[in-house]
Amino acid sequence: MARKKTHLPEFDPLAGEGESTTSVLSDVHVPIAAEAQLGAEGMIVAEYSLDHILPDYFQSRGGVLPRSISVDLLKGKINPQEALVAWKEITAKEEAQERQLVLLQKLADSIRANGLINAIHIAEAEDIEGYLILAGERRYWAFWLLQDQYGGYERIPAILHPDPLRFLQIAENEDVEPLSTVSRARQVALAYLELMGIRPPATLPEKDGDYWDFYRLALKDPEELIGATYRPRGLWEEMEQRLGMTRPSILRLMKVITLPERALERSDRWSLGHRQLLSIINAPGDYQEELVDLTIEHNLAGSTLSRLVKLAGESDKSAYKKALKRLRGEKTEEAKNALRRPPMEKHTLRLVSGIKGIEKESRGDFGQMARLIVGNQPEAAHDLAGALEKAAAAIRDELRAKAKKENKTNK
């Protein structure tokens, strides 16, 4: 049965280009969220009952639980314990969900061993009695896991904010586990809509498609979105400051949410990479879902996807079909086993092979690598340098620990 086509708004970064002479950002209630301080005016720091706290349906990370379970939880059809049971049933069937549960269990074990280092952030919910999580949903669910496994853990340290600002989530996201590409796209959309004075609806969507429709509001031109000819003055500068990105990077991420709903869902669940998704969004719309499926199934690199996208854009599709046939025919048993590796392991092994390839091609001249990176991705170069330094330090620590362990064994 053919899938029903959904009309999506075309993202035009030049629509409404320019700046309003009458509207400024201060007209919208979005003060920059300073880092929360214990006892700061307007905030209440205390321990709150888990029973009175619920996750936020609209957030950049997309939430810990599958959305169908989150909807039932937020509508009061199930309680958090029942939500965990339902999630565990799904994790037994889906590798991507199982990975999330494993990571959450590691966090719970860390909290049990070391305590909760950072309190979660909450605000009073508008449509339900209780509090909504602004930041720290994984810590919240880790407490529920601990309560289920050991008892206790009925209250969690939290900072109560007077206003549910989305920028608190953004600031928090920069300090914890890196966001996936779809999550970064969600974060950009949330930031843009917040600055335009638009916040998520108080009522939950009736169907899954409505979830992505909210984020796609960011694709609309200002006239359609807020009834103004231009965006508020200084909006792009504010976006760059708050997100720590250049405007071209922001616009590229916004294009990610033009993908069809199912493609977004799968890309989100399997944490497809930035280059992979940037290739896929350039493909004809009818091929985007298929390319996402192929990427997940075969762990396709961005360069391979770029070639497939180019073939998919040709009027004669025979070359594209041959490429798919060849790709599926080359799926050896070794490749199948590699696909079962957790994404973290896949990315790690890819990093090792990538560095070896660069060293071989450049004959050890990593200065050449640096020049290419800075020349092509200047906005990401600084962050990459910091990440590589951290990775090198972690590898040396692991090597020292391994050597120390081997010495003890030999003695």
C-alpha positions in Angstrom: 0.0 0.0 0.0 1.4 3.4 -1.0 2.3 5.8 1.8 0.2 8.9 2.1 2.3 11.9 1.0 2.5 14.7 3.6 3.0 18.3 2.4 5.8 19.9 4.2 6.7 23.6 4.2 9.7 24.5 2.1 12.5 26.0 4.2 13.6 29.3 2.8 16.3 31.0 4.8 15.8 34.2 2.9 12.1 34.4 3.5 11.5 37.5 5.6 15.1 38.3 5.4 16.1 41.6 6.9 15.3 43.1 10.3 12.2 44.8 11.6 12.6 48.4 12.5 9.8 48.1 15.1 10.2 44.7 16.7 13.2 43.8 18.8 14.1 40.7 20.8 13.3 42.5 24.1 9.6 42.6 23.0 9.6 38.8 23.6 10.0 37.5 27.2 13.2 35.5 26.7 15.9 36.8 29.0 19.2 35.0 28.7 19.0 32.2 31.3 22.0 32.6 33.6 23.5 29.5 35.1 21.2 28.5 38.0 22.6 29.3 41.4 21.5 27.7 44.6 19.2 30.0 46.5 19.1 32.6 43.6 16.1 34.9 43.6 13.1 33.5 41.9 14.3 29.9 42.3 13.6 27.3 45.0 16.1 24.6 45.7 14.7 21.5 47.5 14.0 17.8 47.2 10.8 17.1 45.3 8.7 14.0 45.1 9.2 12.0 41.9 5.4 11.4 41.8 4.8 15.2 41.2 7.3 15.6 38.4 6.8 14.7 34.7 9.0 14.9 31.6 8.6 17.7 29.0 7.1 16.4 25.8 8.8 19.0 23.6 12.6 19.1 24.2 15.7 19.0 22.1 16.8 15.5 23.1 13.4 14.1 22.3 12.9 12.5 25.7 14.1 9.3 27.2 11.1 7.1 26.6 9.4 6.4 23.2 6.9 9.1 22.5 3.9 6.8 22.5 4.7 5.8 26.1 5.4 9.5 27.1 2.0 10.5 25.8 0.2 7.8 27.8 2.2 8.9 30.9 1.5 12.6 30.4 -2.2 11.9 29.8 -2.4 10.0 33.1 -3.2 6.6 31.4 -0.1 5.0 33.1 2.2 5.9 36.0 6.0 6.2 35.8 6.5 2.6 37.0 4.2 1.3 34.3 6.0 3.5 31.8 9.3 1.9 32.7 7.8 -1.6 32.3 6.4 -0.8 28.9 9.7 0.7 27.8 11.6 -2.4 29.0 9.3 -4.6 26.8 10.2 -2.5 23.8 14.0 -2.6 24.6 13.9 -6.4 24.3 12.9 -6.0 20.7 14.7 -2.9 19.5 18.5 -2.5 19.6 18.3 1.3 19.6 16.0 1.4 22.6 18.1 -1.3 24.4 21.2 0.9 24.0 19.3 3.8 25.7 18.3 1.6 28.6 21.9 0.4 29.1 23.2 4.0 29.2 20.4 4.9 31.7 21.4 2.0 33.9 25.0 3.2 33.9 23.8 6.6 35.0 21.7 5.1 37.8 24.6 3.0 39.0 26.8 6.1 39.1 24.2 8.0 41.1 23.9 5.1 43.5 27.7 5.1 44.0 28.5 8.8 44.0 25.1 10.5 44.6 23.4 13.1 42.4 26.0 15.7 41.5 23.8 18.1 39.6 20.1 18.8 40.6 17.5 18.6 37.9 15.6 21.8 36.8 11.8 22.0 36.9 9.0 24.5 36.5 5.3 24.4 37.4 3.3 22.7 34.6 0.6 24.7 32.9 -2.0 22.0 32.2 -1.4 19.4 34.9 -0.9 19.5 38.7 2.8 19.2 39.3 6.1 20.1 37.8 7.7 19.8 34.3 11.3 18.9 33.8 13.3 21.7 32.1 16.6 19.8 32.3 17.7 16.5 33.7 15.2 13.9 32.4 17.8 11.1 32.3 18.6 11.8 36.0 14.9 11.7 36.8 14.4 8.3 35.1 17.6 7.0 36.7 16.0 7.7 40.1 12.9 5.7 39.0 15.2 2.8 38.0 16.9 3.0 41.4 13.6 3.1 43.2 12.4 0.0 41.3 15.6 -1.9 42.0 16.5 -0.9 45.6 13.5 1.0 47.0 13.8 4.5 48.4 14.9 7.3 46.0 11.4 8.8 46.2 12.6 12.4 46.2 15.1 14.1 43.9 17.0 17.4 44.4 15.6 20.0 42.0 15.8 23.7 41.2 12.3 25.2 40.7 12.3 28.0 38.1 9.6 30.6 37.9 9.4 30.4 34.1 9.9 27.4 31.8 12.6 28.9 29.5 13.8 26.6 26.8 17.2 28.1 26.8 17.9 26.4 30.1 17.6 23.1 28.3 20.0 24.3 25.6 22.6 25.4 28.2 22.3 22.1 30.0 22.7 20.1 26.8 26.1 21.6 26.1 27.4 20.2 29.4 26.2 16.6 29.2 26.2 13.8 26.6 26.6 15.3 23.1 23.4 15.7 21.1 22.6 13.7 18.0 22.1 15.6 14.7 18.3 15.4 14.9 18.4 16.6 18.5 20.6 19.5 17.5 18.1 20.3 14.8 15.3 20.2 17.4 17.4 22.4 19.6 17.9 25.0 16.9 14.1 25.0 16.1 13.2 25.4 19.8 15.7 28.3 20.1 14.4 30.0 17.0 10.7 29.7 18.0 11.5 30.8 21.6 13.1 34.0 20.2 10.1 34.5 17.9 7.8 34.3 21.0 6.4 30.9 20.3 6.4 28.1 22.8 5.1 24.5 22.6 1.3 24.0 23.0 0.1 23.2 26.5 -2.0 20.3 25.1 -0.4 17.1 23.8 -0.6 16.3 20.0 -3.3 13.9 19.1 -1.0 12.1 16.6 2.7 11.7 16.2 2.8 13.8 13.1 1.8 16.8 15.1 4.9 16.5 17.2 7.2 17.3 14.2 4.7 19.9 13.0 5.5 22.0 16.0 9.3 22.1 15.2 8.5 22.7 11.5 6.9 26.0 12.5 10.5 27.2 12.4 10.5 26.7 8.7 7.7 29.2 8.1 8.4 32.8 7.0 7.8 35.5 9.6 4.5 36.7 7.9 3.0 33.2 8.3 4.5 32.6 11.7 3.9 35.8 13.6 2.2 38.1 11.1 5.3 40.3 10.7 7.2 41.2 7.6 10.6 40.7 9.2 12.2 38.8 12.0 13.0 40.8 15.2 16.1 42.8 15.0 19.2 41.0 16.1 17.6 37.5 16.0 20.4 35.8 14.1 23.1 37.3 16.3 21.2 36.2 19.4 20.9 32.6 17.9 24.6 32.5 17.2 25.4 33.6 20.8 23.1 31.3 22.5 23.8 28.2 20.4 27.5 28.8 19.9 27.1 28.2 16.1 27.5 30.3 13.0 24.4 31.2 11.0 25.2 28.8 8.1 25.5 26.0 10.6 22.1 26.9 12.1 20.4 27.0 8.7 21.9 23.7 7.7 20.5 22.1 10.9 17.1 23.6 10.3 16.9 21.8 6.9 17.1 18.5 8.8 13.5 18.8 10.0 12.3 19.0 6.4 12.8 15.2 6.2 9.7 13.1 6.2 8.3 12.1 9.6 9.4 8.4 9.4 12.8 9.4 8.2 13.2 11.8 11.1 12.0 9.2 13.6 14.5 6.6 12.5 17.3 9.1 12.1 16.6 10.2 15.7 16.4 6.7 17.1 19.6 5.6 15.5 21.5 8.8 15.9 22.5 9.3 12.3 25.5 11.6 11.8 25.6 15.2 10.5 27.2 14.4 7.2 24.9 11.5 6.6 21.8 13.6 7.1 23.1 16.5 5.1 23.5 14.2 2.2 20.1 12.7 2.6 18.2 16.0 2.7 19.6 16.8 -0.7 18.0 13.7 -2.2 14.6 13.8 -3.9 11.8 13.6 -1.3 10.6 10.2 -2.5 14.0 8.6 -1.8 14.8 10.1 1.6 13.1 7.4 3.7 14.7 4.7 1.7 18.2 6.3 2.1 17.7 6.6 5.9 16.8 2.9 6.0 19.8 2.0 3.9 22.1 4.1 6.1 20.9 2.3 9.2 21.1 -1.1 7.7 24.5 -0.8 6.1 26.1 2.0 8.2 26.7 4.1 5.1 29.3 6.8 5.2 28.5 10.3 4.1 30.6 9.9 0.9 28.7 6.8 -0.1 25.4 8.5 0.5 26.5 11.5 -1.5 27.0 9.2 -4.5 23.7 7.5 -4.0 21.9 10.9 -3.7 23.5 12.1 -7.0 22.3 8.9 -8.7 18.8 9.3 -7.2 18.6 12.8 -8.7 19.2 11.6 -12.2 16.3 11.3 -14.5 17.3 7.7 -15.5 17.2 5.7 -12.2 18.8 2.6 -13.6 22.3 3.5 -12.2 20.7 4.2 -8.8 18.9 0.8 -8.8 22.2 -1.0 -9.8 24.0 0.7 -7.0 21.4 -0.4 -4.5 21.5 -4.0 -5.8 25.3 -4.0 -5.6 25.2 -2.5 -2.0 22.7 -5.2 -0.8 24.6 -7.9 -2.5 27.9 -7.0 -0.8 26.4 -7.4 2.7 28.8 -10.1 4.0 28.4 -11.9 7.3 31.3 -9.8 8.7 29.3 -6.6 7.7 26.2 -8.0 9.4 28.1 -8.5 12.6 29.6 -5.0 12.4 26.1 -3.6 12.1 25.2 -5.1 15.4 27.9 -3.2 17.2 26.6 -0.3 19.4 27.0 3.1 17.7 29.6 4.2 20.2 31.8 1.2 19.2 31.2 1.8 15.5 32.2 5.5 15.7 35.2 4.6 17.8 36.5 2.0 15.3 35.8 4.4 12.5 37.9 7.1 14.2 40.9 4.7 14.5 40.7 3.7 10.8 40.2 7.3 9.8 43.3 8.5 11.6 45.3 5.7 10.2 44.1 6.6 6.7 45.0 10.3 7.2 48.5 9.4 8.5 49.1 7.1 5.5 47.8 9.6 2.9 49.7 12.5 4.4 52.8 10.5 5.3 52.5 11.6 8.9 51.9 15.3 8.1 49.0 16.1 10.4 49.5 19.8 9.6 47.9 19.0 6.2 44.9 17.5 8.0 44.6 20.7 10.2 44.7 23.0 7.1 42.0 21.0 5.4 39.7 21.0 8.5 40.2 24.7 9.2 39.7 25.5 5.5 36.5 23.5 5.2 34.9 23.6 8.7 36.3 26.6 10.5 33.4 26.9 12.9 33.9 23.3 14.0 37.7 23.3 14.1 38.1 24.6 17.7 35.6 22.2 19.1 37.2 19.3 17.2 40.7 20.2 18.6 39.3 20.1 22.1 37.5 16.8 21.6 40.7 15.2 20.1 42.8 16.4 23.1 40.3 14.9 25.5 40.2 11.7 23.5 44.0 11.5 23.5 44.1 12.0 27.3 41.5 9.3 27.8 43.4 6.9 25.6 46.7 7.5 27.5 44.9 7.0 30.8 43.4 3.7 29.6 46.8 2.5 28.3 48.4 3.3 31.7 45.7 1.5 33.5 46.0 -1.5 31.3 49.8 -1.6 31.7 49.4 -1.3 35.4 47.0 -4.2 35.5 49.2 -6.4 33.3 52.2 -5.6 35.6 50.2 -6.8 38.7 49.2 -9.9 36.8 52.8 -10.7 35.8 54.0 -10.3 39.4 
